[in-house]
């Protein structure tokens, strides 16, 4: 996933020291050490301060400031929390400090993410993605309501291929803002995981993979149905929801959803294609033909619809031919369906991808065979054999 992230304007943090009056010896010393950039010594005396005075709001605030300067952000935030539990006296300073370190880590993460996309080796890219993830995670700790940071962390995980780790980040993001993008990406992850497990099942026959795939399809459907309630017209949500219904073998639900989408947006070629594919799988060739033709009316070069309408006519023709043979009839009207398939298969073969597929040349050969054109049928089958060598 190649993506360039944008930096944010980074404001400088100004540390102001309060007057030394009414301060303990440790606080006074700590402020001097901070001014002198002697952070180790400042840390030492501040630890003494909070041990002696567990109610020292300023002591914990200064301790958090020093930890931040040293890059120990977990301890920084812990110290700030302790200061705020005692009083709100340093709330403004603490908020400014958190904002500064959020922006600092955010920008560092962006730089590391973008650098990962420029390196030439996978190991180097992975290293920079790791660093970006650490920076974005720290930025979220500083500003837990920063939507942009969650987005960037998700991109970093997905770019590294860590889909499982991206899931809880998207779940947290949806608690902050129910965006269409977050719903569709989370649904896409579950859908992608399900497809991968079904592919594993097809390879090894392990039923556990099939069960795991169904569980992920169900998770995808749950997330995407929630997203559809919020964003009923979002294309990504609807596409992944439709595909998840198909994967989960919820054909009736998918059919209903596909019909709704066609009714809502009849000029969307994808909607007609999806509905046509369902009809094709249900062997309802008449309705499949209707939907694929609608898709091609919108976009005559829609190559997926070109292939599927050819397949519709072929299957339709085979069904009619078998019925003729069973009835021992001389009726050859079934050839009309193969003739209808021919120009679409030829159109598909004109594409670079289609011309290199042996299976498509075999389909062409079968069409000509059903039309009684032995010469052209043989040529198509020979082309298929040639491509396989």
N, C-alpha and C positions, 0 to 999 in steps of 0.2 A: 504494500500500500504506500505509494509515493505521495507525499503531501508535504507542503512547506507551511510551517506554522509562523504566525506573526508575533513579534515582540510587543510588549506594552511599554508605555512611558514609565520610566523608573525614577521616582522621586527620591531625593536624598533624605537621609534620616539625620535630624539634628538632636543631639543629646544635650539637654540643659541640666545643669546642676543647681539644686536649690541651695539656699544659704546654709552655712554650717551651724547656725545657731540651733540649739536644742537637739543636736545630733549626738549619737554615741561616738565614742572614740573610733570604733570599728567603721561606722558609716563615714565619718570624716576622713579616715585613712583611705577607705575604699574609693571615695570620690577623687581624692588626689591621685591614687594609683591609676584610676580610669583616665584622668586627664593626661597622665604620663604614659598611657598605653601599656602599662604594666598589668596585663590582665590576670596573669597567674597570681600575683600578689593581691590584687583586688578580690579575686575569687576566694583566696585563703581567708582574708579578714571578713568577707561577707558571710562565709560559712560559719565563722565564729559568731558573727552578729546574730544570725537566725537561730543558732543553737542556744545562745544566751537569752534571746528574746523571740520566741516563736510567734509573737504577734507583731513583728516588725514588718509592716506593709512596705515601707521603703526598702528595707533590707532585701526582701524577696523580689521587689521590682528591680533593684540594682543587680541582684544575683541573676535574674532573667536577662537583663541587658548584657551582662558579661558573658553569659553562656551563648547568647546570640552572636556576640562579636567573635566568639571562639568557634562558632559553627555547630554547637551542640543544641539543636533546635528542640529536641524533645525535653531536655532539661530547662531550656528557656521557657517553653510553654508551661511546663509544670510549675516553675517558679512564679510566672505571671499569674497563674490560676490561684496560687496560694496568696499572693498579694491582694488579688481582687476579693478573695473570700474574707480577708481581714477588713478591707475597706475599698471604696471606689476612688480614693485619693489620686491614684496614678493611672486611672482608667484611660484617660486621653493619651498619655505617653505610651501605655501598653498597646492601645489600638494602633497608634502610629507605627510602633515598632513591628507589630504583626503585619501591617500593610506593607511596610518596607521589605520585610523578609519574604512575604508572599511574592511581591513583584520581583525581588532578586532571584528567588528560586524558580519562578515562572519563566523569566527570561533566560536563566541558565538552562532550564529544561528545553526551551524552544531552540536555543543554539545547539544543544547536544542532539536534539531530534533532527534538525536540519543537516547537521554534519553527518549523521548516520546515512542520510540519503545521498551523500556525495562520495563516500568511501567506496573502494573497489572490492573489498572482501567481505564475506558474510560475517566473519568473526569480528572484524572491526565495527561493522554496522551494529551487531548485537551488543558490543561493548558500549557504544554511544547510546543505544536505546535503553540499556540498563541504567546508565547515568541519567538520562532524561526521565525515566520512570522514578528514580530516587528523588530527583528535583521536584517533579510534579507532585509526588506524594507528600513531600515536605511542604510545598506551597499550599496544598489542601489542608494540612494540619494548621497552618497559619490563618487561612481564610476558608473555612469549611463550606461556605456558601458561594464559592467562585465557580460558576458554571463553565467558564472557559477552561479552567484548570482541569476539571473532570473530563471535558471533551478531549483535551490534549493528552491526558493520561490514557484514555481509551485508545486513541490513535497510536500511542507508543506501544501499548500492549498488543494491539492488532498487527502493527508493523513487525513486531517480533514473533508473531504467531501464537501469542498466549491468550487464546480465546477465553479459557476458563477464568483467568485473572481479570479480564475485562468485564466479566459479568457483574461482580459485586460493585464495580465502579459505576456501571450504567444503572444498576438498581439504586445506588445512593443518589445518582444524578436525578432519577425520576422522582425521588422524594423531595428534591429541591424544586425542580421544574419538569412538568410533564410535557416535554417537547416531542414533536413528531419524529425528529431525528433519533432521539434516544430510544423511543419505542421500536422504530424500524431496525436500528442497529442491534438492539438486544434480541429482537425476534429473528433477525438474520443470523446471529451467532448460534442460537439454538437450532435454527433450521439447518445451518451448515454442519453443525455437529451431528445432527440426525442423519443427514445425507451421507456423511462420512462413515457412520456406524452401519448404515444399511449397505454401503459398498463393502464394508468389512464382512458383513453377514453373507453377502453374495459370493465373497471369495472363500471364506472358511466355513460357512454353514453353522457358525456358533450362535445358538439361539439367544445367548446373553446379549450379543451385539444388536439383535433385532429388538429385544425388549428395551434396551437402552435407547435405541433410535426412537421407538414409540414414545418413550418418556420425554425425550427432547422435543419431538414434534408437539406433544401436549403442552410443554412449557412455552414453545414458540406461539402456539395458538392462544394460550392464556394471555401472554404479553401483548400480542398483536390485536386480539379482540378488545383488550383494554384501550390500546392505542386507537383503534377504529372508533370507539365511542367518543374519544376526544377529537380525532381528526378523520372523519368518515371519508374524506375525499383525497387523502394522502396516497399517492400512487405506490410508494415503496411499502407502506404498511399493507395495502390491499394485495399487492403482488406476493409478498412473502406469506401473508395469511392464506391466500388462495393455494400457493404451493405447499404450505404446511397441511392444509386440509387434504390435499391429494396424497401427500406422503403418509399421512395418518390413516389413509383409506376412508376418509369421511367424504365420500363422493357426493352424497345427497346434499350435504352442507355446502360443499364446493360448488355444486350446480346452482344452488340458490344464490350463493354469493356472486357467482359469475353473471347470472341473469340480472341481479340488482345493479351490477357495475355497467352492464350493457345498457340497461334502461336509464341509468343516471348519466352516462357519458357515451352516447351512441357513436361519437366520432373518434373514439379511442380504439385504434386497431388492436392493441394488446387485449382489450376486453373481449372483442369478438374472437380473437385467436384463442384465448383461454376457454371461452364457452364452446367454441368449435372443437377444441381438443377433448373436452369432456364428452361431447356428443360422439366423437370418433371412438373414444375408448369404450363408450356404451354401445357401439355398433349402430348408432342412429345416424346413418350416412346422409340422409336428406337434410337434417338440421345442421350436421357438421358442414356440409357443402354450403349451406346458406351463410353460416357465420364466417367461414374462410373467404367466401366471395366478398362479404362485407368488409373484411379486413383488407383484402386486396383492392377493393374499390377506393379505400382510403390511401393505401400505399401499394401500388402495383409491384414494387420491388421488395416487398416484405418477404424475405426469402424463407422464413420459417413457415409462413402461411402457404407459400408456393409449394413447399415440400409436403405439408400436411394435406393440402387439397388433392395433390396427386395421389397420396396414400389413401385418401378417402375414396377416390374413384376406383383405385385398384382393388381395395377390399370390397367395395360395392360390386364391382364387376365379377370378382371371384365368387361372391355370394350368389349372384344371379346365375353364373355359369354352373355352379354346383346344383342349384335348383333345377336348371334345365337338364343336366345330366341325370339327376335322380328321376326326373319325369320322362326321361328318354325322349326328349323333345328335340326338334330340329331348329327351334327358335335360337337365333344368334344375336338377339338384341343386346345381350350383355356386352358385346364388343363396343357398344357406344360408350360405356363407362371407361374402357381402356383407351379409346380414342380421346376421351375428355382428359385423361391423365397425361397423355403423351406431351402436349405442349408445355405443361408445368414441369415435368421431369426434364425436358430439354432446356427449359429456362434455368432450372437448378444446376444442370450440367454446365451451363455457361459461366457459372461462378468459379473462381479459382479453387475454392474448397471442394465444391461438388465435382469438378472435373477430375479430381484426384482420388475420389472415393470408389473403390471397386464395387461396393454394395449398390451404389446408385446405377452403375452401368449394368449390373445384374438385373436390377428392377426394370431398366429400359429393355433389356433382353427379354424379360418375361412379358412385358407389354406387347412387344412385337410378336412374340410367340403366340399370345392370345389373339392377336390380329391376323395370324396366319402368314406373317412376313418372315419367312425362315432366313433369308439372306441378312436382313438387318438385325435379326435376333442373334444370329451367329456372330456378327461383327461386334455387337455390344458385349456378348459373353467373352469373346476373345480379348476385348479391351480390358475387361475386369481381370482376366487371368494375367494380362501383361502388367497391369498396375500392381499385382500381388508379388511379382518377381523381384 
